[in-house]
Amino acid sequence: MDQTTPRRLPMPVLMSASLFAIGISLASTAPYDAIVAIEALKISHGDFALILTAASLAGLVASVLLGWLSDRIGDRRVLIVVAALLGAVGFGLVYLLRSPVGFAISYCLLLPLGNTAFSQTFAYARVYFDQRDHARSEFRITALRSVYAASWVLVPPLAGWIAAVYQVFDIYLLAAVGYLCCAAISLVLLGSEEARIMKPVTSHATAPANAIATPMLIGIGGVVLINVAIRVSGTVTPLAMIGNFGGTTGDVGIASGIRALIEIPLMLLWGLAGQRFRKPTLIAAGALIFALYMVLMTQARSVTDVFWLQIPCAVAIAVLVSIPISYMQEAISGRVGLSTSLLDVTLVVSALLAAGLFGALATPDTYLSLFWVAGGLAAAGAVVMVVAHHVVERRAIA
């Protein structure tokens, strides 16, 4: 054997490890953000909503900027390294300062850029597999999404244990370490010529808005409504578990872990269903199931009830966090960078709207009412998806 031949990198393994590391960062903190801000740092509901709003606006700028950059540099490895390092600094700042000011700086300035590592990693993986294994590209993306979901099985219970046994701020140290691991893996990829992806040759003469068909534009509106529902639920559920159902921070982690454990095989099943059904149909079905879950949450009376309700929640979330990735990446043909930016923009707009709803409606006495709001938004999103792709699209074809 030629000893000068470089060893091939296990690319799927490295991409999976990178997403798992990002999952460690997000899964260790997301279930506890509202608890840390409101319960530990004594930030008011209105001020927390203001922080979420500012973070959403900063995320919008970050998403557009990175989408613009990614199509021009053609190689997202540098962007992933920079984003991951900023994410590590952001979570490290919360851990070190442990103050409302540190929390606001982190979430409004640093983490909006840091959190783009997630979508940029998926964009990199999509282009890489499209260029090397196009026939199995979408299934590989679904498999990577299931790996990311695995982090949500293991990490939230661990973070809940850390918060209960030590201090709740220690979970931000865990999050910072996760982003550092992602940056390290991306540096390995950056140093390998094998991991380089060719910059696609595309025409920039057509404006992005003109490249998106009307049914897709309407469908994106449906995705936004569904994501608002998920955001509202994700913010309110931990608070309701503690304030309404008598739970603890550890129970919040257990609930997240139960849901994520069920999600993993369900994502693969939804991926198989995607071979027979259209993506908009699957997204609409998932949204209706999520709306039902929200209605059932209004009837819950204990933490045990919430644990059981993670089953229908997992069925819905398994499709709503996996299928939209491929759906949005097809929004602008041949422009994965801009499509990824569009994916980020929908998430940011959803976070902005959810923050507004939370600030306007949330009090310790209205948590259960917000479940009704989230359920209505999810159902409305499903209707918009059906109208976009089963009414408007068919009329356009006819």
BADOFI-103436 format. One record per residue: x, y, z of N, C-alpha, C in turn; residue in one letter. Coordinates in pm, whole numbers, padded with zeros to 5 digits, always signed. Example, Ala and Ser with C-alpha at 12.3 -4.5 7.8 and 13.67 -1.06 7.14 Angstrom:
2
+01319-00569+00780+01230-00450+00780+01320-00330+00780a
+01285-00225+00708+01367-00106+00714+01290+00003+00787s
! end
This chain:
398
+00085-00121+00000+00000+00000+00000+00088+00125+00000m
+00049+00227-00076+00125+00351-00083+00112+00427+00048d
+00225+00440+00120+00221+00502+00251+00195+00653+00244q
+00213+00709+00123+00191+00854+00109+00044+00890+00087t
-00039+00789+00065-00182+00814+00044-00247+00860+00174t
-00308+00977+00177-00369+01025+00301-00490+00940+00341p
-00509+00929+00470-00624+00854+00519-00752+00933+00493r
-00854+00861+00452-00982+00926+00424-01052+00958+00555r
-01109+01075+00561-01184+01114+00679-01320+01045+00682l
-01363+01000+00799-01500+00944+00810-01601+01058+00814p
-01632+01112+00698-01712+01234+00690-01849+01223+00759m
-01927+01115+00734-02056+01106+00803-02041+01105+00956p
-01936+01040+01004-01913+01034+01149-01879+01172+01203v
-01792+01245+01133-01753+01378+01178-01871+01476+01175l
-01952+01468+01069-02070+01555+01063-02167+01521+01175m
-02185+01392+01201-02274+01350+01309-02223+01399+01444s
-02090+01387+01464-02032+01432+01591-02046+01583+01607a
-02031+01656+01497-02045+01801+01503-02187+01841+01542s
-02287+01777+01480-02426+01807+01513-02461+01763+01654l
-02404+01651+01698-02428+01606+01835-02372+01708+01934f
-02255+01764+01902-02195+01865+01989-02281+01991+01994a
-02333+02032+01879-02426+02146+01878-02550+02113+01960i
-02597+01989+01947-02712+01946+02025-02686+01954+02175g
-02563+01922+02216-02528+01933+02358-02549+02076+02406i
-02502+02171+02324-02514+02312+02362-02659+02356+02373s
-02739+02324+02272-02877+02372+02270-02967+02292+02363l
-02948+02161+02370-03035+02077+02453-03009+02098+02601a
-02890+02142+02637-02860+02163+02778-02915+02295+02830s
-02946+02388+02740-02992+02520+02783-03135+02554+02744t
-03178+02514+02623-03310+02556+02572-03425+02526+02668a
-03428+02406+02731-03542+02380+02822-03540+02467+02947p
-03428+02533+02974-03413+02604+03101-03395+02755+03086y
-03396+02806+02963-03374+02949+02942-03473+03034+03020d
-03601+03003+03006-03703+03082+03075-03690+03069+03226a
-03657+02949+03272-03643+02927+03416-03526+03007+03471i
-03412+03004+03400-03294+03078+03444-03323+03228+03445v
-03383+03277+03336-03408+03421+03326-03508+03470+03431a
-03619+03400+03443-03729+03449+03527-03713+03407+03673i
-03673+03281+03695-03665+03231+03832-03531+03261+03897e
-03420+03241+03824-03287+03257+03884-03237+03401+03878a
-03253+03466+03763-03202+03602+03747-03306+03709+03780l
-03430+03667+03806-03539+03758+03843-03571+03861+03734k
-03551+03820+03610-03591+03906+03498-03743+03897+03484i
-03809+04009+03466-03955+04008+03455-03998+03943+03324s
-04124+03903+03319-04177+03844+03196-04164+03941+03078h
-04194+04069+03102-04184+04167+02995-04041+04187+02947g
-03946+04195+03041-03806+04214+03003-03751+04090+02933d
-03795+03972+02976-03750+03849+02910-03802+03846+02766f
-03927+03888+02748-03982+03896+02613-03904+03997+02528a
-03862+04109+02590-03783+04209+02519-03648+04151+02476l
-03586+04073+02564-03459+04007+02530-03479+03910+02415i
-03587+03832+02419-03615+03738+02311-03639+03812+02179l
-03706+03927+02187-03732+04005+02066-03601+04058+02007t
-03516+04115+02092-03388+04167+02045-03301+04054+01989a
-03305+03938+02055-03228+03823+02007-03278+03778+01871a
-03409+03783+01851-03466+03743+01722-03424+03838+01611s
-03426+03969+01639-03384+04066+01538-03236+04050+01504l
-03154+04027+01607-03012+04003+01583-02992+03875+01503a
-03073+03773+01533-03064+03648+01458-03103+03666+01313g
-03199+03755+01287-03240+03782+01150-03124+03842+01070l
-03056+03939+01129-02940+04000+01063-02830+03897+01042v
-02804+03816+01144-02700+03714+01134-02730+03613+01025a
-02856+03572+01014-02895+03473+00915-02877+03525+00773s
-02923+03647+00749-02909+03705+00615-02763+03725+00581v
-02684+03772+00677-02542+03794+00654-02470+03664+00618l
-02496+03559+00695-02429+03432+00668-02479+03368+00539l
-02608+03385+00509-02659+03333+00382-02593+03401+00264g
-02573+03532+00276-02506+03609+00171-02360+03565+00158w
-02293+03547+00272-02153+03506+00269-02134+03365+00216l
-02222+03273+00258-02202+03132+00224-02208+03106+00075s
-02292+03182+00002-02300+03164-00143-02179+03223-00215d
-02107+03312-00148-01993+03375-00212-01861+03305-00180r
-01847+03255-00059-01722+03186-00029-01730+03040-00071i
-01853+02985-00081-01869+02850-00131-01827+02742-00033g
-01757+02776+00074-01709+02678+00170-01754+02722+00309d
-01846+02647+00366-01908+02689+00491-01828+02647+00614r
-01716+02577+00596-01640+02529+00711-01590+02645+00797r
-01543+02753+00734-01496+02869+00809-01610+02932+00888v
-01727+02943+00825-01843+03002+00893-01883+02918+01014l
-01876+02787+01001-01915+02700+01112-01819+02717+01229i
-01688+02725+01199-01588+02744+01305-01614+02874+01380v
-01632+02983+01306-01653+03114+01368-01783+03114+01450v
-01891+03059+01394-02019+03056+01465-02009+02975+01593a
-01942+02860+01587-01930+02774+01705-01849+02843+01815a
-01743+02913+01777-01662+02983+01876-01741+03096+01942l
-01820+03169+01862-01904+03274+01920-02009+03215+02014l
-02063+03099+01977-02158+03033+02065-02095+02993+02197g
-01972+02944+02192-01901+02906+02315-01877+03028+02403a
-01838+03139+02343-01817+03262+02420-01948+03309+02482v
-02057+03301+02405-02186+03345+02456-02232+03267+02579g
-02227+03135+02570-02268+03054+02684-02170+03069+02800f
-02041+03084+02767-01943+03105+02873-01967+03235+02948g
-02015+03336+02877-02044+03464+02941-02157+03451+03044l
-02261+03378+03009-02371+03357+03105-02320+03282+03227v
-02234+03182+03205-02179+03102+03316-02094+03188+03409y
-02013+03277+03352-01919+03354+03433-01986+03473+03502l
-02069+03547+03431-02128+03669+03488-02248+03641+03577l
-02334+03549+03536-02453+03511+03614-02535+03634+03653r
-02563+03718+03554-02635+03842+03579-02730+03868+03463s
-02834+03950+03486-02923+03986+03375-02850+04052+03259p
-02750+04134+03288-02674+04201+03182-02599+04098+03098v
-02531+04004+03165-02458+03901+03092-02551+03815+03009g
-02667+03782+03063-02767+03703+02990-02813+03778+02866f
-02841+03907+02881-02890+03987+02768-02783+04002+02660a
-02659+04029+02699-02551+04043+02601-02532+03913+02524i
-02532+03803+02596-02511+03674+02532-02620+03643+02431s
-02746+03657+02473-02858+03616+02389-02890+03717+02279y
-02851+03843+02297-02884+03944+02197-02771+03971+02099c
-02647+03939+02135-02533+03971+02050-02455+03849+02003l
-02424+03757+02093-02334+03647+02061-02405+03522+02010l
-02508+03479+02081-02574+03354+02043-02651+03360+01912l
-02706+03477+01871-02769+03480+01738-02673+03438+01627p
-02546+03477+01638-02446+03432+01542-02403+03289+01570l
-02383+03257+01696-02338+03123+01732-02435+03014+01692g
-02563+03041+01706-02663+02938+01679-02681+02909+01530n
-02623+02992+01443-02629+02962+01300-02539+02844+01263t
-02457+02798+01357-02374+02680+01331-02462+02560+01296a
-02581+02554+01354-02672+02442+01328-02714+02438+01183f
-02770+02546+01132-02820+02546+00994-02705+02542+00894s
-02594+02608+00925-02481+02606+00833-02420+02466+00823q
-02422+02391+00932-02374+02253+00926-02463+02168+00837t
-02594+02187+00848-02685+02114+00760-02669+02156+00615f
-02645+02286+00593-02624+02333+00456-02496+02271+00398a
-02391+02267+00477-02266+02206+00434-02287+02058+00402y
-02358+01987+00491-02382+01844+00470-02464+01820+00344a
-02565+01904+00322-02651+01886+00204-02570+01901+00075r
-02487+02005+00067-02407+02025-00053-02304+01913-00068v
-02241+01874+00042-02140+01768+00037-02199+01639-00017y
-02313+01598+00037-02373+01472-00006-02436+01484-00145f
-02488+01602-00179-02539+01621-00314-02429+01602-00418d
-02308+01643-00384-02197+01633-00478-02134+01494-00482q
-02151+01416-00374-02083+01287-00367-02176+01167-00362r
-02299+01186-00316-02392+01073-00305-02534+01128-00321d
-02562+01184-00437-02686+01259-00459-02810+01173-00436h
-02805+01047-00475-02923+00961-00467-02970+00942-00323a
-02875+00945-00228-02910+00921-00087-02897+01047-00004r
-02888+01161-00068-02861+01285+00004-02969+01316+00108s
-03096+01311+00067-03203+01348+00160-03212+01251+00277e
-03192+01120+00251-03196+01025+00362-03081+01050+00459f
-02964+01086+00406-02850+01114+00493-02879+01236+00580r
-02947+01336+00524-02983+01454+00604-03079+01414+00716i
-03175+01328+00685-03268+01279+00787-03194+01202+00896t
-03095+01121+00855-03015+01045+00952-02936+01140+01042a
-02879+01246+00982-02806+01343+01063-02899+01413+01161l
-03020+01441+01118-03116+01507+01208-03151+01416+01325r
-03154+01284+01301-03183+01191+01409-03067+01184+01508s
-02944+01200+01458-02828+01206+01547-02836+01329+01636v
-02873+01441+01576-02892+01563+01655-02999+01540+01762y
-03106+01472+01724-03214+01445+01820-03165+01358+01935a
-03067+01270+01907-03015+01184+02013-02955+01266+02127a
-02898+01381+02093-02843+01466+02199-02953+01515+02292s
-03073+01531+02237-03185+01575+02320-03241+01462+02406w
-03199+01340+02381-03235+01228+02468-03144+01227+02590v
-03015+01243+02565-02916+01227+02671-02892+01353+02753l
-02894+01469+02688-02846+01590+02753-02945+01655+02848v
-03074+01675+02811-03163+01744+02905-03173+01678+03043p
-03185+01546+03054-03184+01488+03189-03053+01512+03262p
-02940+01505+03188-02810+01534+03249-02803+01679+03296l
-02851+01771+03211-02850+01912+03250-02942+01936+03369a
-03057+01869+03372-03147+01882+03485-03084+01832+03614g
-03009+01722+03605-02939+01669+03722-02831+01767+03769w
-02756+01823+03674-02653+01921+03708-02715+02042+03777i
-02828+02091+03722-02893+02208+03780-02945+02179+03920a
-02993+02057+03941-03051+02023+04071-02944+01996+04176a
-02836+01928+04137-02732+01889+04233-02631+02001+04255v
-02596+02073+04150-02497+02179+04161-02567+02315+04148y
-02544+02385+04040-02609+02513+04018-02666+02516+03877q
-02775+02589+03858-02839+02592+03727-02748+02657+03624v
-02658+02746+03668-02568+02812+03572-02461+02719+03517f
-02440+02606+03584-02339+02512+03535-02377+02450+03401d
-02506+02452+03366-02546+02397+03236-02491+02481+03122i
-02463+02608+03148-02407+02694+03043-02260+02663+03019y
-02191+02614+03120-02054+02565+03099-02056+02443+03009l
-02151+02352+03032-02168+02235+02946-02198+02278+02803l
-02281+02379+02787-02316+02429+02653-02193+02487+02583a
-02110+02561+02657-01990+02618+02598-01894+02510+02551a
-01881+02405+02629-01794+02292+02590-01846+02227+02463v
-01978+02214+02450-02035+02155+02330-01998+02233+02205g
-02008+02365+02211-01972+02447+02096-01822+02441+02067y
-01740+02431+02169-01596+02418+02147-01565+02287+02075l
-01636+02181+02109-01617+02053+02039-01656+02065+01893c
-01767+02135+01866-01809+02158+01728-01702+02234+01651c
-01646+02338+01712-01541+02417+01647-01419+02331+01618a
-01383+02244+01712-01266+02157+01693-01287+02062+01576a
-01405+02003+01566-01435+01912+01456-01432+01987+01323i
-01488+02108+01322-01489+02188+01200-01348+02227+01158s
-01260+02248+01254-01120+02277+01221-01053+02157+01155l
-01088+02036+01201-01036+01914+01136-01083+01910+00991v
-01211+01939+00968-01263+01940+00832-01198+02050+00749l
-01172+02163+00813-01112+02276+00741-00972+02244+00693l
-00902+02158+00767-00766+02122+00728-00757+02009+00629g
-00871+01958+00582-00872+01845+00489-00923+01888+00352s
-00846+01858+00250-00890+01888+00115-01008+01801+00076e
-01014+01680+00131-01125+01589+00101-01259+01646+00145e
-01258+01727+00251-01383+01781+00305-01427+01908+00232a
-01347+01954+00138-01384+02074+00065-01500+02044-00030r
-01591+02137-00040-01701+02122-00135-01684+02225-00246i
-01717+02183-00366-01702+02272-00480-01810+02379-00475m
-01770+02500-00507-01866+02609-00511-01955+02592-00632k
-02090+02581-00611-02179+02564-00725-02179+02687-00814p
-02186+02662-00944-02193+02772-01040-02339+02810-01058v
-02373+02929-01014-02513+02974-01024-02516+03114-01081t
-02628+03145-01136-02647+03281-01189-02707+03368-01082s
-02649+03487-01064-02700+03580-00964-02789+03686-01027h
-02824+03662-01152-02904+03763-01221-03047+03765-01172a
-03096+03651-01127-03236+03642-01084-03246+03674-00937t
-03332+03760-00900-03350+03795-00759-03410+03678-00685a
-03372+03661-00557-03424+03548-00480-03575+03544-00476p
-03640+03659-00464-03787+03660-00455-03850+03604-00581a
-03785+03631-00698-03840+03582-00823-03815+03433-00842n
-03722+03376-00762-03689+03235-00776-03779+03147-00691a
-03864+03207-00608-03950+03130-00520-04093+03133-00575i
-04148+03018-00601-04283+03010-00655-04385+03055-00550a
-04499+03101-00596-04604+03150-00507-04649+03045-00405t
-04673+02919-00445-04711+02818-00344-04606+02802-00235p
-04477+02811-00272-04372+02798-00173-04372+02918-00078m
-04394+03037-00131-04401+03155-00045-04513+03143+00057l
-04629+03096+00011-04741+03077+00103-04708+02966+00203i
-04647+02858+00154-04609+02748+00242-04512+02792+00350g
-04419+02881+00314-04325+02933+00413-04399+03006+00524i
-04506+03076+00487-04590+03139+00589-04649+03037+00685g
-04690+02922+00630-04742+02815+00716-04635+02761+00809g
-04512+02746+00758-04401+02699+00842-04375+02797+00956v
-04384+02927+00926-04364+03028+01029-04468+03013+01140v
-04595+02998+01104-04699+02981+01205-04675+02858+01292l
-04634+02750+01229-04608+02627+01304-04490+02646+01399i
-04385+02714+01351-04269+02738+01435-04299+02831+01551n
-04390+02927+01529-04433+03014+01640-04499+02929+01748v
-04584+02836+01707-04652+02748+01802-04550+02666+01882a
-04449+02613+01813-04347+02533+01881-04268+02618+01979i
-04235+02741+01938-04160+02832+02024-04239+02868+02150r
-04366+02902+02131-04449+02937+02246-04458+02819+02342v
-04481+02701+02288-04489+02581+02371-04357+02555+02443s
-04245+02570+02372-04115+02543+02432-04082+02639+02545g
-04130+02763+02536-04104+02860+02641-04196+02840+02760t
-04322+02809+02734-04422+02802+02841-04419+02669+02914v
-04393+02560+02844-04403+02427+02907-04315+02413+03031t
-04185+02451+03028-04105+02438+03151-04161+02523+03266p
-04210+02643+03235-04266+02728+03339-04394+02667+03396l
-04477+02610+03308-04601+02546+03355-04572+02422+03438a
-04469+02347+03399-04436+02226+03476-04400+02261+03620m
-04330+02373+03638-04291+02413+03773-04403+02491+03842i
-04465+02585+03769-04564+02672+03831-04703+02614+03843g
-04743+02527+03749-04879+02473+03749-04888+02328+03790n
-04784+02250+03760-04793+02105+03783-04703+02057+03896f
-04636+02148+03965-04556+02111+04082-04429+02035+04050g
-04372+02055+03932-04251+01985+03894-04124+02058+03937g
-04009+02001+03898-03879+02058+03928-03800+02077+03799t
-03682+02138+03809-03596+02152+03692-03555+02015+03638t
-03540+01919+03729-03508+01784+03684-03620+01723+03602g
-03745+01751+03639-03859+01700+03563-03863+01759+03422d
-03822+01886+03410-03818+01948+03277-03722+01872+03186v
-03605+01837+03240-03509+01760+03162-03559+01621+03127g
-03627+01557+03219-03681+01423+03193-03784+01428+03080i
-03872+01528+03084-03973+01541+02979-03907+01559+02842a
-03805+01643+02835-03735+01665+02709-03667+01537+02662s
-03609+01463+02755-03543+01338+02719-03640+01232+02669g
-03757+01222+02733-03859+01126+02688-03901+01156+02546i
-03929+01284+02521-03972+01323+02387-03864+01293+02282r
-03742+01330+02312-03633+01311+02215-03606+01164+02189a
-03618+01080+02292-03595+00936+02275-03694+00876+02177l
-03819+00920+02186-03922+00869+02095-03904+00928+01956i
-03853+01051+01949-03839+01119+01820-03746+01046+01724e
-03639+00987+01777-03534+00933+01689-03587+00830+01591i
-03652+00721+01637-03706+00626+01538-03818+00686+01455p
-03895+00779+01515-04005+00841+01441-03954+00926+01325l
-03839+00991+01342-03782+01070+01233-03752+00982+01112m
-03696+00865+01139-03666+00773+01030-03794+00724+00963l
-03899+00700+01043-04027+00658+00986-04089+00769+00902l
-04083+00892+00953-04134+01004+00874-04051+01019+00745w
-03920+00991+00755-03836+00998+00636-03878+00896+00532g
-03914+00776+00576-03965+00674+00484-04099+00716+00426l
-04183+00779+00510-04312+00826+00461-04293+00933+00353a
-04179+01006+00363-04151+01108+00264-04127+01053+00126g
-04103+00923+00115-04086+00861-00016-04221+00836-00084q
-04329+00841-00006-04462+00817-00062-04551+00941-00061r
-04525+01032+00033-04608+01150+00046-04524+01276+00027f
-04588+01383-00015-04519+01509-00035-04484+01574+00098r
-04377+01650+00099-04331+01716+00221-04437+01807+00281k
-04507+01892+00202-04610+01977+00262-04720+01899+00332p
-04756+01783+00277-04860+01700+00340-04813+01649+00475t
-04688+01606+00483-04634+01555+00609-04623+01667+00712l
-04580+01785+00668-04569+01898+00761-04707+01935+00816i
-04807+01939+00729-04943+01970+00775-04994+01867+00874a
-04968+01739+00847-05010+01633+00939-04944+01650+01075a
-04813+01678+01074-04742+01699+01200-04796+01818+01277g
-04832+01925+01205-04886+02043+01271-05020+02014+01339a
-05104+01935+01274-05234+01901+01335-05215+01814+01459l
-05119+01724+01454-05090+01641+01572-05038+01729+01686i
-04954+01827+01651-04903+01918+01754-05015+02002+01813f
-05110+02044+01730-05225+02120+01782-05304+02035+01882a
-05323+01907+01850-05392+01816+01942-05315+01804+02074l
-05183+01794+02064-05099+01786+02184-05118+01910+02272y
-05125+02027+02210-05144+02150+02287-05279+02150+02359m
-05382+02102+02292-05514+02094+02356-05509+02000+02476v
-05441+01888+02459-05429+01792+02569-05348+01849+02686l
-05250+01935+02655-05172+01997+02763-05258+02086+02851m
-05363+02145+02796-05451+02229+02877-05530+02146+02977t
-05539+02016+02953-05613+01927+03042-05522+01854+03141q
-05391+01873+03129-05297+01804+03219-05313+01857+03361a
-05291+01769+03457-05305+01806+03598-05181+01775+03681r
-05083+01707+03624-04964+01670+03699-04846+01654+03605s
-04726+01644+03664-04606+01620+03585-04615+01487+03512v
-04676+01388+03576-04693+01258+03512-04775+01270+03384t
-04879+01351+03387-04958+01374+03265-04872+01433+03155d
-04786+01527+03191-04698+01589+03093-04603+01486+03034v
-04552+01397+03119-04462+01292+03070-04533+01207+02963f
-04656+01166+02991-04730+01083+02896-04759+01159+02766w
-04782+01287+02779-04816+01367+02661-04695+01393+02571l
-04577+01356+02617-04460+01368+02531-04465+01269+02414q
-04552+01168+02423-04565+01072+02312-04626+01139+02189i
-04747+01200+02199-04797+01270+02079-04710+01389+02040p
-04647+01454+02139-04558+01564+02107-04441+01515+02022c
-04384+01401+02057-04271+01346+01982-04312+01309+01840a
-04432+01255+01824-04481+01220+01690-04484+01344+01602v
-04532+01455+01659-04542+01579+01582-04405+01643+01558a
-04326+01655+01664-04197+01723+01653-04103+01646+01560i
-04114+01514+01557-04026+01434+01472-04036+01475+01326a
-04154+01513+01283-04169+01558+01143-04145+01708+01130v
-04182+01784+01231-04175+01930+01220-04035+01986+01233l
-03941+01906+01283-03802+01954+01292-03712+01886+01190v
-03764+01793+01112-03680+01723+01015-03722+01753+00871s
-03847+01730+00837-03893+01750+00699-03880+01896+00654i
-03910+01997+00738-03895+02135+00690-03753+02172+00648p
-03652+02100+00697-03515+02132+00656-03500+02110+00506i
-03539+01991+00458-03532+01964+00315-03630+02050+00237s
-03748+02074+00296-03849+02156+00230-03796+02296+00202y
-03732+02358+00302-03683+02493+00286-03558+02498+00198m
-03477+02394+00201-03356+02394+00118-03389+02384-00030q
-03512+02350-00063-03556+02344-00203-03627+02472-00247e
-03631+02572-00158-03706+02695-00188-03646+02768-00307a
-03514+02777-00313-03446+02848-00421-03356+02748-00491i
-03392+02708-00609-03319+02604-00681-03174+02643-00704s
-03083+02552-00663-02941+02572-00686-02875+02673-00593g
-02948+02723-00494-02892+02824-00405-02910+02778-00261r
-02830+02679-00220-02844+02624-00085-02813+02729+00021v
-02715+02815-00008-02681+02919+00088-02797+03011+00117g
-02860+03063+00013-02974+03152+00032-03093+03076+00090l
-03111+02952+00048-03221+02873+00104-03199+02849+00253s
-03074+02824+00292-03043+02806+00433-03068+02935+00509t
-03032+03048+00448-03061+03177+00508-03211+03193+00527s
-03289+03148+00428-03434+03155+00438-03486+03069+00552l
-03424+02951+00570-03460+02865+00683-03436+02937+00814l
-03319+03001+00826-03289+03076+00948-03386+03192+00968d
-03419+03260+00859-03509+03374+00869-03646+03332+00922v
-03698+03220+00874-03827+03173+00924-03821+03142+01073t
-03709+03084+01116-03694+03052+01258-03685+03181+01341l
-03614+03280+01288-03598+03406+01360-03731+03481+01368v
-03802+03488+01255-03932+03556+01255-04027+03485+01352v
-04022+03353+01353-04106+03276+01445-04071+03310+01590s
-03942+03318+01619-03900+03352+01756-03945+03493+01793a
-03939+03585+01696-03981+03723+01720-04130+03729+01752l
-04210+03661+01672-04355+03660+01697-04389+03590+01828l
-04318+03480+01856-04343+03408+01981-04307+03494+02102a
-04196+03569+02090-04156+03657+02200-04263+03765+02223a
-04319+03819+02115-04424+03919+02129-04547+03863+02198g
-04586+03742+02159-04701+03678+02224-04673+03651+02371l
-04553+03604+02400-04518+03574+02539-04520+03701+02623f
-04461+03808+02569-04459+03934+02644-04597+03991+02667g
-04686+03975+02570-04819+04033+02580-04914+03951+02667a
-04895+03819+02667-04996+03731+02729-04948+03655+02852l
-04816+03639+02868-04768+03547+02971-04767+03609+03111a
-04831+03541+03202-04820+03564+03346-04829+03426+03412t
-04792+03413+03539-04804+03282+03605-04944+03223+03599p
-05045+03307+03575-05184+03259+03572-05232+03225+03431d
-05150+03254+03329-05198+03235+03191-05118+03133+03112t
-05033+03057+03179-04951+02960+03106-05037+02860+03029y
-05141+02809+03094-05226+02710+03028-05303+02771+02911l
-05338+02898+02922-05409+02965+02812-05320+02976+02689s
-05190+02991+02710-05098+03001+02597-05089+02870+02519l
-05121+02758+02584-05127+02631+02510-05238+02635+02405f
-05350+02699+02439-05458+02714+02341-05412+02801+02224w
-05339+02906+02253-05287+02994+02147-05195+02916+02055v
-05103+02839+02114-05009+02760+02035-05081+02657+01949a
-05182+02593+02007-05259+02495+01930-05330+02557+01811g
-05386+02675+01831-05452+02744+01721-05356+02784+01611g
-05237+02828+01647-05136+02865+01548-05091+02744+01468l
-05071+02631+01536-05029+02509+01466-05135+02464+01367a
-05260+02468+01408-05369+02428+01318-05379+02523+01199a
-05361+02654+01225-05364+02751+01116-05250+02726+01018a
-05131+02691+01071-05018+02659+00984-05046+02541+00895g
-05113+02439+00950-05148+02322+00871-05242+02361+00756a
-05340+02444+00786-05435+02488+00684-05362+02565+00573v
-05271+02652+00610-05196+02731+00511-05114+02639+00421v
-05050+02536+00479-04971+02443+00399-05059+02369+00297m
-05176+02326+00340-05268+02255+00250-05315+02347+00138v
-05353+02470+00174-05399+02565+00073-05288+02594-00028v
-05166+02613+00021-05054+02649-00066-05024+02543-00169a
-05019+02416-00124-04969+02311-00213-05077+02218-00269h
-05199+02231-00220-05306+02148-00273-05415+02230-00341h
-05407+02363-00329-05505+02449-00395-05433+02544-00490v
-05349+02630-00435-05281+02730-00518-05189+02663-00621v
-05113+02565-00578-05019+02499-00669-05092+02428-00782e
-05200+02359-00751-05275+02288-00856-05339+02385-00954r
-05386+02499-00906-05442+02600-00997-05334+02657-01087r
-05212+02674-01031-05102+02728-01111-05064+02630-01223a
-05067+02499-01190-05033+02397-01290-05140+02391-01398i
-05268+02400-01354-05378+02394-01448-05378+02516-01541a
! end
